[in-house]
Amino acid sequence: MRPNRFERAKNKRRTIAKERIILLLDMAEQRALADEMPLADRYAQLARKIGMRYQISMPRGFNLRFCRQCLKYLVPGKNARFRTSAGRLSRQCLGCSSIYRMPLKPRRI
């Protein structure tokens, strides 16, 4: 069955929102590398808000770049510490010192 006009409009809004999220996250990464962390945090916050409003999940890999507690944009080596040990990836936000651990999948040969 063909989607009606409301579904088409909703799909169009969601694709535009996805494009904006990717654009904002790229801008956040550029600002973070240029040592403009408040601006990077703001871009990441806007991207997250757009995702929540249109019920879109973050692009793969970008969900690791947020602190879940203080909602800062994490940059390895600048304001975050990423470590691997015992088959787990642990990341620590140096702003609020919260630690998140997630299992790593074993490699297949």
Backbone as a printed PyTorch tensor [residue, N CA C, xyz], in Angstrom:
tensor([[[  0.8310,  -1.1740,   0.0000],
         [  0.0000,   0.0000,   0.0000],
         [  0.8830,   1.2480,   0.0000]],

        [[  0.4710,   2.2140,  -0.6910],
         [  1.2180,   3.4600,  -0.8420],
         [  1.0550,   4.3420,   0.3960]],

        [[  2.1460,   4.9840,   0.8460],
         [  1.9950,   5.8760,   2.0060],
         [  1.1750,   7.1090,   1.6450]],

        [[  0.3580,   7.5340,   2.5930],
         [ -0.4570,   8.7250,   2.3420],
         [  0.3890,   9.9850,   2.4890]],

        [[ -0.2150,  11.1260,   2.2810],
         [  0.5540,  12.3710,   2.2540],
         [  1.1570,  12.7150,   3.6100]],

        [[  0.5100,  12.3000,   4.7060],
         [  1.0440,  12.5880,   6.0290],
         [  2.2990,  11.7640,   6.3060]],

        [[  2.2760,  10.5030,   5.8770],
         [  3.4510,   9.6490,   6.0460],
         [  4.6040,  10.1300,   5.1840]],

        [[  4.3070,  10.5870,   3.9740],
         [  5.3580,  11.1100,   3.0990],
         [  5.9870,  12.3600,   3.7040]],

        [[  5.1630,  13.2350,   4.2710],
         [  5.6810,  14.4550,   4.8980],
         [  6.5320,  14.1030,   6.1250]],

        [[  6.0960,  13.1230,   6.8800],
         [  6.8440,  12.6990,   8.0560],
         [  8.1970,  12.1210,   7.6510]],

        [[  8.1950,  11.3070,   6.6090],
         [  9.4510,  10.7230,   6.1260],
         [ 10.3980,  11.8020,   5.6060]],

        [[  9.8480,  12.7960,   4.9590],
         [ 10.6700,  13.8910,   4.4390],
         [ 11.3070,  14.6790,   5.5920]],

        [[ 10.5140,  14.9610,   6.6310],
         [ 11.0510,  15.6680,   7.7990],
         [ 12.1510,  14.8620,   8.4780]],

        [[ 11.9710,  13.5540,   8.5510],
         [ 12.9670,  12.7030,   9.2040],
         [ 14.2660,  12.6390,   8.4060]],

        [[ 14.1850,  12.6190,   7.0830],
         [ 15.4190,  12.6000,   6.2920],
         [ 16.1630,  13.9230,   6.4180]],

        [[ 15.4280,  15.0240,   6.4520],
         [ 16.0640,  16.3310,   6.6510],
         [ 16.7180,  16.3870,   8.0310]],

        [[ 16.0410,  15.8420,   9.0410],
         [ 16.5880,  15.8340,  10.3950],
         [ 17.8640,  14.9950,  10.4570]],

        [[ 17.8950,  13.8490,   9.7610],
         [ 19.1020,  13.0160,   9.7350],
         [ 20.2750,  13.7630,   9.1210]],

        [[ 20.0080,  14.4750,   8.0300],
         [ 21.0670,  15.2530,   7.3860],
         [ 21.5950,  16.3400,   8.3150]],

        [[ 20.7000,  16.9990,   9.0390],
         [ 21.1150,  18.0610,   9.9560],
         [ 21.9140,  17.5130,  11.1300]],

        [[ 21.5210,  16.3450,  11.6150],
         [ 22.2540,  15.7200,  12.7180],
         [ 23.6830,  15.4110,  12.2890]],

        [[ 23.8360,  14.8260,  11.1120],
         [ 25.1730,  14.4910,  10.6190],
         [ 26.0020,  15.7530,  10.4260]],

        [[ 25.3810,  16.7900,   9.8870],
         [ 26.0870,  18.0520,   9.6750],
         [ 26.5250,  18.6730,  11.0060]],

        [[ 25.6330,  18.6950,  11.9960],
         [ 25.9670,  19.2670,  13.2980],
         [ 27.0580,  18.4750,  14.0090]],

        [[ 27.0220,  17.1450,  13.8980],
         [ 28.0470,  16.3410,  14.5530],
         [ 29.4060,  16.5130,  13.8860]],

        [[ 29.4140,  16.6840,  12.5690],
         [ 30.6770,  16.9730,  11.8850],
         [ 31.2310,  18.3250,  12.3180]],

        [[ 30.3460,  19.3130,  12.4430],
         [ 30.7810,  20.6340,  12.8950],
         [ 31.2910,  20.5720,  14.3350]],

        [[ 30.6520,  19.7600,  15.1660],
         [ 31.0960,  19.6070,  16.5580],
         [ 32.4890,  18.9990,  16.6090]],

        [[ 32.7310,  18.0230,  15.7560],
         [ 34.0530,  17.3960,  15.7240],
         [ 35.1250,  18.3870,  15.2760]],

        [[ 34.8070,  19.1990,  14.2760],
         [ 35.7640,  20.2040,  13.8040],
         [ 36.0640,  21.2260,  14.8990]],

        [[ 35.0410,  21.6870,  15.6070],
         [ 35.2340,  22.6740,  16.6670],
         [ 36.0110,  22.0780,  17.8400]],

        [[ 35.7700,  20.8050,  18.1320],
         [ 36.4850,  20.1620,  19.2330],
         [ 37.9700,  20.0310,  18.9030]],

        [[ 38.2890,  19.7340,  17.6630],
         [ 39.6910,  19.6280,  17.2590],
         [ 40.3630,  20.9920,  17.2260]],

        [[ 39.5790,  22.0620,  17.0790],
         [ 40.1120,  23.4300,  17.0810],
         [ 40.1000,  24.0340,  18.4890]],

        [[ 39.9150,  23.2130,  19.5240],
         [ 39.8990,  23.6390,  20.9320],
         [ 38.8020,  24.6480,  21.2470]],

        [[ 37.6690,  24.5260,  20.6140],
         [ 36.4990,  25.3490,  20.9270],
         [ 35.4150,  24.4360,  21.5060]],

        [[ 35.6780,  23.9280,  22.6940],
         [ 34.8010,  22.9220,  23.2920],
         [ 33.3960,  23.4220,  23.6190]],

        [[ 33.1870,  24.6600,  24.0970],
         [ 31.8030,  25.0850,  24.3490],
         [ 30.9390,  25.0670,  23.0830]],

        [[ 31.5320,  25.4540,  21.9670],
         [ 30.7940,  25.4360,  20.7060],
         [ 30.5290,  24.0020,  20.2540]],

        [[ 31.5100,  23.1200,  20.4420],
         [ 31.3330,  21.7070,  20.0930],
         [ 30.2320,  21.0820,  20.9370]],

        [[ 30.2010,  21.4120,  22.2300],
         [ 29.1480,  20.8940,  23.1130],
         [ 27.7770,  21.3750,  22.6640]],

        [[ 27.6980,  22.6220,  22.2490],
         [ 26.4110,  23.1770,  21.8090],
         [ 25.9210,  22.5090,  20.5290]],

        [[ 26.8280,  22.2970,  19.5620],
         [ 26.4410,  21.6170,  18.3250],
         [ 25.9670,  20.1890,  18.6070]],

        [[ 26.6760,  19.5060,  19.4870],
         [ 26.2910,  18.1430,  19.8260],
         [ 24.9510,  18.1200,  20.5580]],

        [[ 24.7230,  19.1090,  21.4020],
         [ 23.4530,  19.1910,  22.1230],
         [ 22.2980,  19.4340,  21.1490]],

        [[ 22.5090,  20.3030,  20.1690],
         [ 21.4660,  20.5590,  19.1680],
         [ 21.1700,  19.3110,  18.3460]],

        [[ 22.2170,  18.5880,  17.9710],
         [ 22.0190,  17.3550,  17.2070],
         [ 21.2220,  16.3410,  18.0200]],

        [[ 21.5310,  16.2510,  19.2880],
         [ 20.8140,  15.3220,  20.1590],
         [ 19.3440,  15.7210,  20.3010]],

        [[ 19.0780,  17.0150,  20.4210],
         [ 17.6950,  17.4860,  20.5320],
         [ 16.8940,  17.1990,  19.2640]],

        [[ 17.5200,  17.4090,  18.1120],
         [ 16.8350,  17.1160,  16.8520],
         [ 16.5020,  15.6340,  16.7770]],

        [[ 17.4450,  14.7960,  17.1910],
         [ 17.2100,  13.3540,  17.1880],
         [ 16.0640,  12.9530,  18.0940]],

        [[ 15.9630,  13.5860,  19.2530],
         [ 14.8710,  13.2570,  20.1690],
         [ 13.5380,  13.7530,  19.6310]],

        [[ 13.5500,  14.9250,  19.0070],
         [ 12.2880,  15.4870,  18.5240],
         [ 11.6860,  14.6380,  17.4080]],

        [[ 12.5240,  14.1590,  16.4890],
         [ 12.0320,  13.3860,  15.3580],
         [ 12.2070,  11.8890,  15.5450]],

        [[ 12.5490,  11.4610,  16.7510],
         [ 12.7030,  10.0500,  17.1180],
         [ 13.6620,   9.3320,  16.1770]],

        [[ 14.8570,   9.9080,  16.0580],
         [ 15.8960,   9.3460,  15.2060],
         [ 17.0760,   8.9950,  16.0950]],

        [[ 17.6070,   7.7940,  15.9170],
         [ 18.7750,   7.4290,  16.6970],
         [ 20.0140,   8.0920,  16.1070]],

        [[ 21.0220,   8.2690,  16.9390],
         [ 22.2750,   8.8700,  16.4900],
         [ 22.9580,   7.9470,  15.4870]],

        [[ 23.6840,   8.5070,  14.5420],
         [ 24.4290,   7.6620,  13.6150],
         [ 25.4120,   6.7760,  14.3720]],

        [[ 25.6740,   5.6230,  13.8230],
         [ 26.5270,   4.6380,  14.4740],
         [ 27.9020,   5.2420,  14.7770]],

        [[ 28.3610,   5.0430,  15.9840],
         [ 29.6590,   5.5500,  16.3930],
         [ 29.5920,   6.8800,  17.1150]],

        [[ 28.5640,   7.6620,  16.8510],
         [ 28.4650,   8.9640,  17.5020],
         [ 27.8800,   8.8790,  18.8980]],

        [[ 27.1910,   7.7920,  19.2010],
         [ 26.6400,   7.6810,  20.5440],
         [ 27.7380,   7.4540,  21.5820]],

        [[ 28.9240,   7.0220,  21.1520],
         [ 30.0480,   6.8930,  22.0690],
         [ 30.6820,   8.2410,  22.3650]],

        [[ 30.3480,   9.2580,  21.6060],
         [ 30.9770,  10.5610,  21.7320],
         [ 30.2540,  11.4820,  22.7130]],

        [[ 29.2450,  10.9860,  23.4180],
         [ 28.5070,  11.7850,  24.3890],
         [ 28.7000,  11.2160,  25.7780]],

        [[ 28.8290,  12.0930,  26.7490],
         [ 28.7630,  11.6560,  28.1430],
         [ 27.2830,  11.5950,  28.5020]],

        [[ 26.8610,  10.4930,  29.0490],
         [ 25.4450,  10.3360,  29.3610],
         [ 25.0310,  11.0980,  30.6140]],

        [[ 26.0180,  11.4830,  31.4030],
         [ 25.6800,  12.1810,  32.6340],
         [ 25.6780,  13.6950,  32.4620]],

        [[ 26.7510,  14.2500,  31.9030],
         [ 26.8190,  15.7140,  31.7720],
         [ 26.5500,  16.1890,  30.3410]],

        [[ 26.3020,  15.2690,  29.4110],
         [ 25.9340,  15.5580,  28.0210],
         [ 26.9770,  16.3720,  27.2610]],

        [[ 28.2400,  16.2080,  27.6040],
         [ 29.3270,  16.8810,  26.8930],
         [ 29.7280,  16.0470,  25.6840]],

        [[ 30.3130,  16.7210,  24.7070],
         [ 30.8590,  16.0390,  23.5400],
         [ 32.2530,  15.5480,  23.9080]],

        [[ 32.4980,  14.2560,  23.7980],
         [ 33.7520,  13.6700,  24.2340],
         [ 34.7400,  13.5610,  23.0820]],

        [[ 35.9560,  14.0080,  23.3350],
         [ 37.0440,  13.9030,  22.3710],
         [ 38.1650,  13.1290,  23.0470]],

        [[ 38.5540,  11.9840,  22.5030],
         [ 39.6120,  11.2050,  23.1390],
         [ 40.9010,  12.0180,  23.2610]],

        [[ 41.4570,  12.0410,  24.4510],
         [ 42.7000,  12.7480,  24.6890],
         [ 42.5170,  14.1730,  25.1700]],

        [[ 41.3690,  14.7730,  24.9170],
         [ 41.1360,  16.1600,  25.3540],
         [ 40.2720,  16.2040,  26.6120]],

        [[ 39.1010,  15.6040,  26.5410],
         [ 38.2410,  15.6050,  27.7170],
         [ 37.6640,  14.2210,  28.0060]],

        [[ 38.2740,  13.1880,  27.4270],
         [ 37.8030,  11.8250,  27.6690],
         [ 38.9780,  10.8590,  27.6230]],

        [[ 38.8140,   9.7640,  28.3100],
         [ 39.8330,   8.7300,  28.3420],
         [ 39.1720,   7.4150,  27.9060]],

        [[ 39.6570,   6.8230,  26.8380],
         [ 39.1380,   5.5670,  26.3210],
         [ 40.1880,   4.4870,  26.5670]],

        [[ 39.7760,   3.3670,  27.1530],
         [ 40.6950,   2.2660,  27.4380],
         [ 40.0250,   0.9490,  27.0600]],

        [[ 40.8480,  -0.0230,  26.7020],
         [ 40.3520,  -1.3810,  26.4780],
         [ 41.1050,  -2.3140,  27.4120]],

        [[ 40.3680,  -3.1540,  28.0990],
         [ 40.9930,  -4.1600,  28.9530],
         [ 39.9610,  -5.2310,  29.2540]],

        [[ 40.4290,  -6.4450,  29.2850],
         [ 39.5930,  -7.6010,  29.6400],
         [ 38.3530,  -7.7090,  28.7610]],

        [[ 38.5050,  -7.4080,  27.4870],
         [ 37.3870,  -7.5430,  26.5620],
         [ 36.3210,  -6.4830,  26.7090]],

        [[ 36.6730,  -5.3590,  27.3460],
         [ 35.7060,  -4.2820,  27.5250],
         [ 36.3170,  -2.9570,  27.1030]],

        [[ 35.4710,  -2.0870,  26.6070],
         [ 35.8650,  -0.7170,  26.3110],
         [ 35.3240,   0.1480,  27.4360]],

        [[ 36.2070,   0.8930,  28.0760],
         [ 35.7410,   1.8040,  29.1180],
         [ 36.1040,   3.2190,  28.6980]],

        [[ 35.1720,   4.1120,  28.8930],
         [ 35.4110,   5.5120,  28.5870],
         [ 35.0810,   6.3230,  29.8310]],

        [[ 35.9470,   7.2960,  30.0830],
         [ 35.7710,   8.1290,  31.2620],
         [ 35.7120,   9.5770,  30.8320]],

        [[ 34.6560,  10.2520,  31.2320],
         [ 34.5200,  11.6860,  30.9880],
         [ 35.3730,  12.3960,  32.0240]],

        [[ 36.2730,  13.2480,  31.5740],
         [ 37.1460,  13.9570,  32.5030],
         [ 36.4640,  15.1880,  33.0970]],

        [[ 35.2730,  15.5200,  32.6090],
         [ 34.5230,  16.6410,  33.1690],
         [ 33.7720,  16.2440,  34.4290]],

        [[ 33.0410,  15.1340,  34.3660],
         [ 32.2560,  14.6980,  35.5210],
         [ 32.7970,  13.4010,  36.1170]],

        [[ 33.8400,  12.8550,  35.5200],
         [ 34.5330,  11.6180,  35.9260],
         [ 33.6070,  10.4050,  36.0150]],

        [[ 32.6060,  10.3440,  35.1490],
         [ 31.7610,   9.1600,  35.0800],
         [ 32.4110,   8.1540,  34.1380]],

        [[ 32.2480,   6.8800,  34.4400],
         [ 32.8610,   5.8060,  33.6600],
         [ 31.7560,   4.9530,  33.0600]],

        [[ 31.8900,   4.6330,  31.7790],
         [ 30.9650,   3.7490,  31.0780],
         [ 31.7510,   2.5930,  30.5200]],

        [[ 31.2480,   1.3920,  30.7300],
         [ 31.9130,   0.1990,  30.2270],
         [ 30.9680,  -0.5390,  29.2990]],

        [[ 31.5410,  -1.0380,  28.2020],
         [ 30.7310,  -1.8240,  27.2810],
         [ 31.5660,  -2.9840,  26.7570]],

        [[ 30.9620,  -4.1370,  26.5580],
         [ 31.7320,  -5.2930,  26.0970],
         [ 32.1300,  -5.1540,  24.6430]],

        [[ 33.2940,  -5.6970,  24.3270],
         [ 33.7490,  -5.7410,  22.9410],
         [ 33.4890,  -7.1410,  22.4110]],

        [[ 33.0940,  -7.2180,  21.1690],
         [ 32.8420,  -8.5120,  20.5650],
         [ 34.1750,  -9.1930,  20.2490]],

        [[ 34.2460, -10.5000,  20.4690],
         [ 35.5010, -11.1830,  20.1110],
         [ 35.6880, -11.2050,  18.5890]],

        [[ 36.9380, -11.1280,  18.1670],
         [ 37.2290, -11.1290,  16.7380],
         [ 37.0750, -12.5160,  16.1420]],

        [[ 36.5350, -12.5530,  14.9460],
         [ 36.4480, -13.8190,  14.2020],
         [ 37.5760, -13.8660,  13.1880]],

        [[ 38.1740, -14.9880,  13.0720],
         [ 39.2720, -15.1290,  12.1100],
         [ 38.8340, -15.9110,  10.9060]]])
